Amino acid sequence: MHTCELISVGTELLLGDILNTNAQYLSREMASLGIGLLHQSTVGDNPGRLSSEIRSSLSRCDIIITTGGLGPTPDDITKETVCEALGFRLCRDSAILADIESHFTRRGKVMPAENAKQADIPEGAAVFKNSCGTAPGAALEKDGKCVIILPGPPREMKMMFNESVRPFLISKYSDGVIISRNVRTFGIGESDMAHRVSDLLKSVNPSVAPYAKDGEAFLRVTASAESRAKAEALLLPVIADIKSRLSDFIYGIDYESLQEAVVKLLSEKGLRAAFAESCTAGYISKRITEVPGSSSVFECGAVTYSNAMKTKMLNVSPKTLERFGSVSEQTAVEMARGVMEISGADIGVSVTGVAGPGDDGEFPEGLSFIGICGAQGSFAERFETGRKNAREYNRYVTASKALDMLRRFIIKNY
Amino acid sequence: MHTCELISVGTELLLGDILNTNAQYLSREMASLGIGLLHQSTVGDNPGRLSSEIRSSLSRCDIIITTGGLGPTPDDITKETVCEALGFRLCRDSAILADIESHFTRRGKVMPAENAKQADIPEGAAVFKNSCGTAPGAALEKDGKCVIILPGPPREMKMMFNESVRPFLISKYSDGVIISRNVRTFGIGESDMAHRVSDLLKSVNPSVAPYAKDGEAFLRVTASAESRAKAEALLLPVIADIKSRLSDFIYGIDYESLQEAVVKLLSEKGLRAAFAESCTAGYISKRITEVPGSSSVFECGAVTYSNAMKTKMLNVSPKTLERFGSVSEQTAVEMARGVMEISGADIGVSVTGVAGPGDDGEFPEGLSFIGICGAQGSFAERFETGRKNAREYNRYVTASKALDMLRRFIIKNY
């Protein structure tokens, strides 16, 4: 199996001005090509540090991919440094110079003199055209090692990778396939989940790794084999085993999110849902409608903070609000019924609670009541995130809980 | 000047499952503390690779910060590996064990046996409490070097950094003060903004750096001096100069977001706003209510996808929908008026458009009409993000445009 390391070049990354999305993108691509990514690093626009990084990476792996430092300014030093480290000579390529000049003339501009250096190509390297920028990329191969230099702007880097680098890697360095499946759960903690599959965590191929994100726990199951079919065959029994152990905590495999699972379920059953939100304040509607095609299952959303609005928009009875308070099981149920009735949706879902920061005197931050109403009747559940000073987290996880309750309600009743 | 390197630990980062936002956050913090960040690296859950990474980092800098690998599962190996590399012994801390147990009991759960290892503390290290998770952090100091281990989940890491790590670093490793001010704009492109301040970009102390994020352009102004007062004095004239050049494109300085600026304006003027959203589908309500205290200025939100709902919830006339279509200036105006009238808010804001992916046959993806209605009357603006296949981006930037229009409407009329 070929091994790879990423080197991101740019002082702006070390200052935190820029989020390094290139590293995630290239990491995913390497995994899908069956190339083992062992290490990522970021260095500034500093020839000394970059060349020592290149040397230590070369000692560990056979493919290096660098991003950034191919611009026209004097502090762009990646190409020069890589050439020096590998002993390649730079020479100007007139065809590429013409490309760069036309990039400017097409925009009615004259090419600044600085950009000419972007047409200097490592002699004997494979060159990758830049179809939406001026800096070409290249692959420098020597002694069975390969250093691929790519531009830093994500748009240019991704386009170049898709058009030129992926085909190059497949033809030369991709042996076998690595496939990962992501088992996504809600309602079970990472350690509890890991406990239920602790023996599987020791297996090697497929490997099973737990991780947690935004109040959800995941298991990543990864298999490598010489063919996709063989890798899939390795995954199958392990996934089945995991399903039997985590049962209905699993909302999907390789899903992007809970809302994707819910939208899929709603459309399968031909149902439309409506949402009434207090503390989550539109978060559920926003997340449901992140899913393309959600318009066929999303009826409407009502964001009602004040009691007045709960009565005006959702017909929650003032008596209920007075007697039980706005944060109560009864209010949650009436909100869910209200939004279902005014919208004519099949199912109404409601949330009323305390997002924080700080409790509301009566209830702790992170507590909410989540209501569901359908033709079968209505109910509400009390839910606590258990987090303090975590308004965004509390809102997100409370919205997730509501989505998961809706998911379970559909599975149970339709 | 002290130097620092970051080591992110986690195979999920090498597989591209997770975007490394911790690295950006910590890089910014180091810059603001005047600690020179030289290098970032990411390694998998692999003791051998992690310890060699630690060794080479220690040979280059005097502070290492690791994130990740402090979880309860067997593949969480950061603490053990760092202790071995630096020669620290782990011993169980009963007080921290009690904290972890109560973290579960507060949620009506029993602590899984796996979590006990999170109470193992490097003997003689400074320990950082985790106020929103179970894994404590620590600072291991030896021979003038310091290794700080932090949990991987961004929420836990950031809270721990704010509560414990920043004060620790200031007291021990921060010489002099570096202050940054963030000038935030909306409605002007990064290069246009940079052009207007091009001469300032060359200055050294304060330095002025442009950057762009999520459809907004920022200027980071950074001054370093031996005291906070002196650094502030250096910043003052430059900020004033920038203000005069970018004028009302600036929505705030050191604000977190447009919604923070809007909520501040609304509360200053004692106004309440209501929102009617189609393509942004709750995103504006969600963002406004991210701001603590927004309940005093946020009246309600209505998320209406279908024409039926626009009429039912917002009294948009069926004639208007039929004649001009749901994505039109006229519909936007009636949505804004409708949500203002039903809610009794001072100002109504509406969005109707095409989030994508793909155009809707008539209008391109990313086009929307944004309506504003107040006692002074109503109007709508046509807005285009100009991006294809960028549903999330289009929704976010369209919501930002609506917030900016509301900001300008308040400044002009109240």
Interface residues (C-beta under 8 A of the other chain):
Chain A: S8 E12 L13 L14 L15 G16 D17 I18 L19 N20 T21 A23 Q24 Y25 L26 S27 R28 E29 M30 A31 L37 L38 H39 Q40 S41 T42 V43 G44 R49 E53 S56 S180 N182 G189 E190 S191 D192 A194 H195 S198 L201 K202 A209 P210 Y211 A212 K213 R220 T222 F275 E277 T280 A281 G282 Y283 I284 S285 K286 I288 T289 E290 P292 S295 F298 E299 C300 G301 A302 V303 T304 Y305 S306 M309 K312 M313 I342 S343 A355 P357 E384 G386 R387 K388 N389 A390 R391 E392 Y393 R395
Chain B: S8 G10 T11 E12 L13 L14 L15 G16 D17 I18 L19 N20 T21 A23 Q24 Y25 L26 S27 R28 E29 M30 A31 L37 L38 H39 Q40 S41 T42 V43 G44 D45 R49 E53 S56 G71 P72 T73 P74 D75 H103 R106 R107 K109 P112 A113 E114 N115 S131 C132 P153 R155 M159 A209 Y211 R220 F275 E277 T280 A281 G282 Y283 I284 S285 K286 I288 T289 E290 P292 S295 F298 E299 C300 G301 A302 V303 T304 Y305 S306 M309 K312 M313 I342 S343 A355 P357 R391 E392 R395
